[in-house]
Amino acid sequence: MDPEKTAPFELGRGEDACLLLHGFTGSPWDVRPLGEALAARGLYVRAPQLPGHCSTPEALLGVCHRDWEGAALQALLSLRDYRRVFVAGLSMGALLALKLAVDCPERVHGLALIAPAVRFKGPHMWLLKRIRHHRLLERVKPWVYKTGTDLSDPTVLAQAPILSAFPSARLQDMWTLQDAVMEALPRVRCPALIAVAEQDHVVDSEGGRVLARGLTASPQVRFISIQEGFHIIPRDKGGPLLASEVGGFFDRLRERKTPADDPAPSSRRPAAG
């Protein structure tokens, strides 16, 4: 992968910050347009590289979900001096964002969950998850090869950095994260925005609706369905709408005098858009 394109980045300045987490086999490049839009609204934005990503397929052999969770936690703790900290994540990054909200409720003041990888698309992935304890996939097909990424815009797709393969064993880590997040959903107590792409070929958009229903302790849940573009929403045709929705959502949370001003869970009113 191109080290310049996939490098971590920091943008903007302000009293409030946003931690921006990329997805599995992805890179900060995938989420940079959203980071630029949030920085333009007065947020400091940090987008790290997750362990094992942004270099070679072999680099993913030596990591697991605990490494990704640990890196996300360290990045969150590095933002301790900001008034409010929001976490936005794409795909697997959305799962990590939810974990942070559960494990560090006093530090996460709002979430943007973009194309959350709650359910992979297709019956084959469903079946593989059901029989995952037999590790059949790892024995039969130790590597999964990629020739592209899920973008509808051909110009952007031609520019995209692509990891050519990943160890199928890492799907075990993805499934572990999925299960942990679904179990922990009722303990998320901060406002959340969920954005799905209806034409996503990687994850099932219905998973986002499942999240919205499961965030029963969240004081505010906003769900948006994006009709244009595929899985990598921040880089695709729905990117401007996403940036506007996430930026406006965080702006409204920032307008409250203190984090304690967030509405109580009993006043939760899910909104659809």
C-alpha positions as a Markdown table, in Angstrom:
| # | Residue | x | y | z |
|---|---|---|---|---|
| 1 | Met | 0.0 | 0.0 | 0.0 |
| 2 | Asp | 1.2 | 3.5 | -0.8 |
| 3 | Pro | 2.7 | 4.8 | 2.5 |
| 4 | Glu | 1.9 | 8.4 | 1.7 |
| 5 | Lys | -1.8 | 7.8 | 1.0 |
| 6 | Thr | -2.3 | 5.5 | 3.9 |
| 7 | Ala | -0.4 | 7.6 | 6.5 |
| 8 | Pro | -2.2 | 8.5 | 9.8 |
| 9 | Phe | -3.2 | 12.2 | 9.9 |
| 10 | Glu | -4.1 | 15.0 | 12.3 |
| 11 | Leu | -6.2 | 18.0 | 11.1 |
| 12 | Gly | -7.7 | 21.1 | 12.6 |
| 13 | Arg | -7.7 | 22.6 | 16.0 |
| 14 | Gly | -10.3 | 23.4 | 18.7 |
| 15 | Glu | -11.6 | 22.6 | 22.1 |
| 16 | Asp | -13.3 | 19.4 | 20.9 |
| 17 | Ala | -11.7 | 16.4 | 19.2 |
| 18 | Cys | -12.8 | 13.5 | 17.0 |
| 19 | Leu | -11.0 | 10.2 | 16.8 |
| 20 | Leu | -11.5 | 8.7 | 13.3 |
| 21 | Leu | -11.1 | 5.0 | 12.9 |
| 22 | His | -10.7 | 3.2 | 9.6 |
| 23 | Gly | -12.0 | -0.3 | 8.8 |
| 24 | Phe | -10.5 | -3.8 | 8.4 |
| 25 | Thr | -7.8 | -3.9 | 5.7 |
| 26 | Gly | -8.4 | -0.2 | 5.1 |
| 27 | Ser | -6.4 | 2.9 | 6.0 |
| 28 | Pro | -6.9 | 6.5 | 7.1 |
| 29 | Trp | -7.2 | 7.4 | 3.4 |
| 30 | Asp | -10.7 | 5.9 | 3.4 |
| 31 | Val | -11.9 | 8.4 | 6.0 |
| 32 | Arg | -9.8 | 11.5 | 5.2 |
| 33 | Pro | -12.6 | 13.4 | 3.4 |
| 34 | Leu | -14.8 | 13.2 | 6.6 |
| 35 | Gly | -11.8 | 14.3 | 8.7 |
| 36 | Glu | -11.2 | 17.3 | 6.5 |
| 37 | Ala | -14.9 | 18.3 | 6.8 |
| 38 | Leu | -14.9 | 17.9 | 10.6 |
| 39 | Ala | -11.7 | 19.9 | 10.9 |
| 40 | Ala | -13.3 | 22.7 | 8.8 |
| 41 | Arg | -16.1 | 22.8 | 11.5 |
| 42 | Gly | -13.6 | 23.5 | 14.2 |
| 43 | Leu | -12.7 | 20.0 | 15.5 |
| 44 | Tyr | -9.3 | 18.6 | 16.0 |
| 45 | Val | -9.3 | 15.3 | 14.2 |
| 46 | Arg | -6.9 | 12.3 | 14.6 |
| 47 | Ala | -6.9 | 9.3 | 12.4 |
| 48 | Pro | -4.4 | 6.6 | 13.4 |
| 49 | Gln | -3.3 | 3.5 | 11.5 |
| 50 | Leu | -4.6 | 0.3 | 13.2 |
| 51 | Pro | -2.0 | -2.4 | 13.9 |
| 52 | Gly | -1.1 | -4.7 | 10.9 |
| 53 | His | -2.7 | -2.4 | 8.4 |
| 54 | Cys | -1.3 | -0.1 | 5.7 |
| 55 | Ser | 1.7 | -2.2 | 4.7 |
| 56 | Thr | 1.7 | -5.8 | 3.6 |
| 57 | Pro | -0.7 | -8.7 | 3.9 |
| 58 | Glu | 1.8 | -10.5 | 6.1 |
| 59 | Ala | 1.7 | -7.8 | 8.7 |
| 60 | Leu | -1.8 | -8.9 | 9.6 |
| 61 | Leu | -0.5 | -12.4 | 10.6 |
| 62 | Gly | 0.8 | -11.1 | 13.9 |
| 63 | Val | -2.1 | -9.1 | 15.2 |
| 64 | Cys | -5.6 | -9.7 | 16.5 |
| 65 | His | -8.7 | -7.8 | 17.6 |
| 66 | Arg | -7.1 | -7.1 | 21.0 |
| 67 | Asp | -4.3 | -5.1 | 19.2 |
| 68 | Trp | -6.9 | -3.1 | 17.3 |
| 69 | Glu | -8.9 | -2.4 | 20.5 |
| 70 | Gly | -5.7 | -1.5 | 22.3 |
| 71 | Ala | -4.6 | 1.0 | 19.6 |
| 72 | Ala | -8.0 | 2.6 | 19.6 |
| 73 | Leu | -8.0 | 3.0 | 23.3 |
| 74 | Gln | -4.5 | 4.5 | 23.3 |
| 75 | Ala | -5.6 | 7.0 | 20.6 |
| 76 | Leu | -8.6 | 7.9 | 22.7 |
| 77 | Leu | -6.6 | 8.4 | 25.9 |
| 78 | Ser | -4.2 | 10.7 | 23.9 |
| 79 | Leu | -7.1 | 13.1 | 23.5 |
| 80 | Arg | -7.8 | 13.4 | 27.3 |
| 81 | Asp | -7.2 | 17.2 | 27.3 |
| 82 | Tyr | -10.0 | 18.1 | 25.0 |
| 83 | Arg | -13.4 | 19.3 | 26.3 |
| 84 | Arg | -15.4 | 16.7 | 24.4 |
| 85 | Val | -14.2 | 13.8 | 22.3 |
| 86 | Phe | -16.3 | 12.1 | 19.6 |
| 87 | Val | -15.4 | 8.9 | 17.9 |
| 88 | Ala | -16.3 | 8.1 | 14.3 |
| 89 | Gly | -15.6 | 4.8 | 12.7 |
| 90 | Leu | -16.0 | 3.1 | 9.3 |
| 91 | Ser | -16.9 | -0.6 | 9.2 |
| 92 | Met | -14.7 | -2.3 | 11.7 |
| 93 | Gly | -13.8 | 1.1 | 13.0 |
| 94 | Ala | -17.5 | 1.5 | 14.0 |
| 95 | Leu | -17.2 | -1.6 | 16.1 |
| 96 | Leu | -14.1 | -0.3 | 17.8 |
| 97 | Ala | -15.9 | 3.0 | 18.4 |
| 98 | Leu | -18.7 | 1.2 | 20.2 |
| 99 | Lys | -16.2 | -0.7 | 22.3 |
| 100 | Leu | -14.6 | 2.6 | 23.4 |
| 101 | Ala | -18.0 | 4.0 | 24.3 |
| 102 | Val | -18.7 | 1.0 | 26.5 |
| 103 | Asp | -15.3 | 0.8 | 28.1 |
| 104 | Cys | -14.7 | 4.5 | 28.5 |
| 105 | Pro | -18.1 | 6.1 | 28.9 |
| 106 | Glu | -16.7 | 9.2 | 30.6 |
| 107 | Arg | -14.5 | 9.9 | 27.6 |
| 108 | Val | -16.7 | 9.4 | 24.6 |
| 109 | His | -19.4 | 12.1 | 24.1 |
| 110 | Gly | -20.8 | 11.0 | 20.8 |
| 111 | Leu | -20.5 | 8.4 | 18.1 |
| 112 | Ala | -20.7 | 8.3 | 14.3 |
| 113 | Leu | -21.0 | 4.7 | 13.1 |
| 114 | Ile | -20.5 | 4.5 | 9.4 |
| 115 | Ala | -21.3 | 1.3 | 7.5 |
| 116 | Pro | -20.9 | -0.6 | 10.7 |
| 117 | Ala | -19.6 | -4.1 | 10.2 |
| 118 | Val | -22.3 | -5.8 | 12.3 |
| 119 | Arg | -23.2 | -8.3 | 9.6 |
| 120 | Phe | -21.3 | -9.2 | 6.5 |
| 121 | Lys | -23.2 | -9.4 | 3.2 |
| 122 | Gly | -24.2 | -12.8 | 1.8 |
| 123 | Pro | -25.2 | -16.3 | 2.9 |
| 124 | His | -21.6 | -17.6 | 2.6 |
| 125 | Met | -20.3 | -15.3 | 5.3 |
| 126 | Trp | -23.3 | -16.1 | 7.5 |
| 127 | Leu | -22.5 | -19.8 | 7.2 |
| 128 | Leu | -18.8 | -19.3 | 7.8 |
| 129 | Lys | -19.6 | -17.5 | 11.0 |
| 130 | Arg | -21.9 | -20.3 | 12.1 |
| 131 | Ile | -19.2 | -22.9 | 11.7 |
| 132 | Arg | -16.2 | -20.7 | 12.6 |
| 133 | His | -15.2 | -22.8 | 15.6 |
| 134 | His | -14.2 | -25.6 | 13.2 |
| 135 | Arg | -11.8 | -23.1 | 11.5 |
| 136 | Leu | -12.6 | -24.7 | 8.2 |
| 137 | Leu | -11.9 | -21.5 | 6.2 |
| 138 | Glu | -8.4 | -21.1 | 7.6 |
| 139 | Arg | -7.5 | -24.7 | 6.6 |
| 140 | Val | -9.1 | -24.6 | 3.2 |
| 141 | Lys | -8.4 | -21.0 | 2.3 |
| 142 | Pro | -5.7 | -19.4 | 4.5 |
| 143 | Trp | -5.6 | -16.2 | 2.4 |
| 144 | Val | -8.4 | -14.1 | 1.0 |
| 145 | Tyr | -7.3 | -12.2 | -2.1 |
| 146 | Lys | -8.6 | -8.7 | -3.1 |
| 147 | Thr | -8.5 | -6.9 | -6.4 |
| 148 | Gly | -10.4 | -3.8 | -5.4 |
| 149 | Thr | -12.5 | -2.1 | -2.8 |
| 150 | Asp | -16.2 | -1.3 | -2.5 |
| 151 | Leu | -16.4 | 2.1 | -4.2 |
| 152 | Ser | -18.9 | 3.1 | -6.9 |
| 153 | Asp | -17.0 | 6.1 | -8.2 |
| 154 | Pro | -14.6 | 4.8 | -10.8 |
| 155 | Thr | -12.2 | 7.8 | -10.5 |
| 156 | Val | -11.9 | 7.4 | -6.8 |
| 157 | Leu | -11.6 | 3.6 | -7.1 |
| 158 | Ala | -8.6 | 4.1 | -9.5 |
| 159 | Gln | -6.9 | 6.1 | -6.8 |
| 160 | Ala | -7.7 | 3.8 | -3.8 |
| 161 | Pro | -4.8 | 2.1 | -2.0 |
| 162 | Ile | -5.7 | -1.6 | -1.8 |
| 163 | Leu | -4.3 | -4.4 | 0.4 |
| 164 | Ser | -3.9 | -7.3 | -2.0 |
| 165 | Ala | -4.8 | -10.0 | 0.5 |
| 166 | Phe | -5.4 | -10.8 | 4.2 |
| 167 | Pro | -5.2 | -13.9 | 6.4 |
| 168 | Ser | -8.6 | -15.5 | 6.7 |
| 169 | Ala | -7.8 | -16.1 | 10.4 |
| 170 | Arg | -8.5 | -12.4 | 10.9 |
| 171 | Leu | -12.2 | -13.0 | 10.1 |
| 172 | Gln | -12.3 | -14.8 | 13.5 |
| 173 | Asp | -11.3 | -11.5 | 15.1 |
| 174 | Met | -14.0 | -9.6 | 13.2 |
| 175 | Trp | -16.6 | -12.1 | 14.3 |
| 176 | Thr | -15.4 | -11.8 | 17.9 |
| 177 | Leu | -15.7 | -8.0 | 17.7 |
| 178 | Gln | -19.2 | -8.3 | 16.2 |
| 179 | Asp | -20.4 | -10.6 | 19.1 |
| 180 | Ala | -18.8 | -8.4 | 21.8 |
| 181 | Val | -20.4 | -5.2 | 20.4 |
| 182 | Met | -23.9 | -6.7 | 20.1 |
| 183 | Glu | -23.7 | -8.0 | 23.7 |
| 184 | Ala | -22.5 | -4.6 | 24.9 |
| 185 | Leu | -25.0 | -2.4 | 23.0 |
| 186 | Pro | -27.4 | -1.7 | 25.9 |
| 187 | Arg | -24.4 | -0.2 | 27.8 |
| 188 | Val | -23.7 | 2.5 | 25.3 |
| 189 | Arg | -24.9 | 5.7 | 26.9 |
| 190 | Cys | -23.8 | 8.5 | 24.5 |
| 191 | Pro | -25.6 | 9.9 | 21.5 |
| 192 | Ala | -25.0 | 8.0 | 18.3 |
| 193 | Leu | -25.4 | 8.6 | 14.6 |
| 194 | Ile | -25.6 | 5.5 | 12.3 |
| 195 | Ala | -25.1 | 5.8 | 8.6 |
| 196 | Val | -25.5 | 3.0 | 6.1 |
| 197 | Ala | -25.1 | 2.7 | 2.3 |
| 198 | Glu | -28.1 | 0.8 | 0.8 |
| 199 | Gln | -25.8 | -0.4 | -2.0 |
| 200 | Asp | -23.1 | -1.7 | 0.3 |
| 201 | His | -21.5 | -5.0 | -1.0 |
| 202 | Val | -19.5 | -5.7 | 2.1 |
| 203 | Val | -21.8 | -5.3 | 5.1 |
| 204 | Asp | -25.6 | -5.7 | 5.3 |
| 205 | Ser | -27.2 | -2.3 | 5.8 |
| 206 | Glu | -29.8 | -4.0 | 8.0 |
| 207 | Gly | -27.1 | -4.3 | 10.6 |
| 208 | Gly | -27.2 | -0.6 | 11.1 |
| 209 | Arg | -30.9 | -0.8 | 11.8 |
| 210 | Val | -30.2 | -3.6 | 14.3 |
| 211 | Leu | -27.7 | -1.2 | 16.0 |
| 212 | Ala | -30.2 | 1.6 | 16.1 |
| 213 | Arg | -32.8 | -0.6 | 17.9 |
| 214 | Gly | -30.2 | -2.1 | 20.3 |
| 215 | Leu | -28.9 | 1.3 | 21.6 |
| 216 | Thr | -31.6 | 1.4 | 24.2 |
| 217 | Ala | -29.6 | 3.4 | 26.7 |
| 218 | Ser | -28.3 | 6.0 | 24.2 |
| 219 | Pro | -30.0 | 9.4 | 24.8 |
| 220 | Gln | -30.2 | 10.1 | 21.1 |
| 221 | Val | -29.9 | 7.9 | 18.0 |
| 222 | Arg | -30.0 | 9.2 | 14.5 |
| 223 | Phe | -30.1 | 6.8 | 11.6 |
| 224 | Ile | -29.5 | 7.8 | 8.0 |
| 225 | Ser | -29.7 | 5.8 | 4.8 |
| 226 | Ile | -27.5 | 6.8 | 2.0 |
| 227 | Gln | -28.7 | 5.8 | -1.5 |
| 228 | Glu | -25.6 | 6.7 | -3.5 |
| 229 | Gly | -22.3 | 4.9 | -3.3 |
| 230 | Phe | -21.0 | 1.7 | -1.7 |
| 231 | His | -19.2 | 0.7 | 1.5 |
| 232 | Ile | -16.5 | 3.3 | 1.7 |
| 233 | Ile | -19.0 | 6.0 | 2.2 |
| 234 | Pro | -16.6 | 8.9 | 3.1 |
| 235 | Arg | -14.8 | 8.5 | -0.3 |
| 236 | Asp | -17.9 | 7.7 | -2.4 |
| 237 | Lys | -20.8 | 9.6 | -3.9 |
| 238 | Gly | -22.6 | 9.8 | -0.6 |
| 239 | Gly | -19.5 | 11.3 | 1.1 |
| 240 | Pro | -20.7 | 14.9 | 1.1 |
| 241 | Leu | -24.1 | 14.0 | 2.6 |
| 242 | Leu | -22.3 | 11.9 | 5.3 |
| 243 | Ala | -20.0 | 14.7 | 6.1 |
| 244 | Ser | -22.9 | 17.2 | 6.5 |
| 245 | Glu | -24.9 | 14.8 | 8.7 |
| 246 | Val | -22.0 | 13.8 | 11.0 |
| 247 | Gly | -20.7 | 17.4 | 11.2 |
| 248 | Gly | -24.2 | 18.7 | 12.1 |
| 249 | Phe | -24.7 | 15.9 | 14.6 |
| 250 | Phe | -21.5 | 16.7 | 16.4 |
| 251 | Asp | -22.1 | 20.4 | 16.2 |
| 252 | Arg | -25.4 | 20.0 | 18.0 |
| 253 | Leu | -23.7 | 18.0 | 20.8 |
| 254 | Arg | -20.9 | 20.6 | 21.0 |
| 255 | Glu | -23.5 | 23.4 | 21.6 |
| 256 | Arg | -24.4 | 22.0 | 24.9 |
| 257 | Lys | -22.6 | 23.7 | 27.8 |
| 258 | Thr | -21.1 | 20.6 | 29.3 |
| 259 | Pro | -21.2 | 16.9 | 28.6 |
| 260 | Ala | -23.6 | 16.6 | 31.6 |
| 261 | Asp | -26.2 | 18.5 | 29.5 |
| 262 | Asp | -26.8 | 15.4 | 27.3 |
| 263 | Pro | -30.4 | 14.2 | 27.7 |
| 264 | Ala | -31.2 | 11.3 | 29.9 |
| 265 | Pro | -31.8 | 7.9 | 28.3 |
| 266 | Ser | -35.5 | 8.1 | 29.1 |
| 267 | Ser | -35.8 | 11.0 | 26.7 |
| 268 | Arg | -34.3 | 9.1 | 23.8 |
| 269 | Arg | -36.0 | 9.7 | 20.5 |
| 270 | Pro | -34.6 | 7.9 | 17.5 |
| 271 | Ala | -34.6 | 9.9 | 14.3 |
| 272 | Ala | -34.5 | 8.6 | 10.8 |
| 273 | Gly | -33.3 | 10.5 | 7.7 |
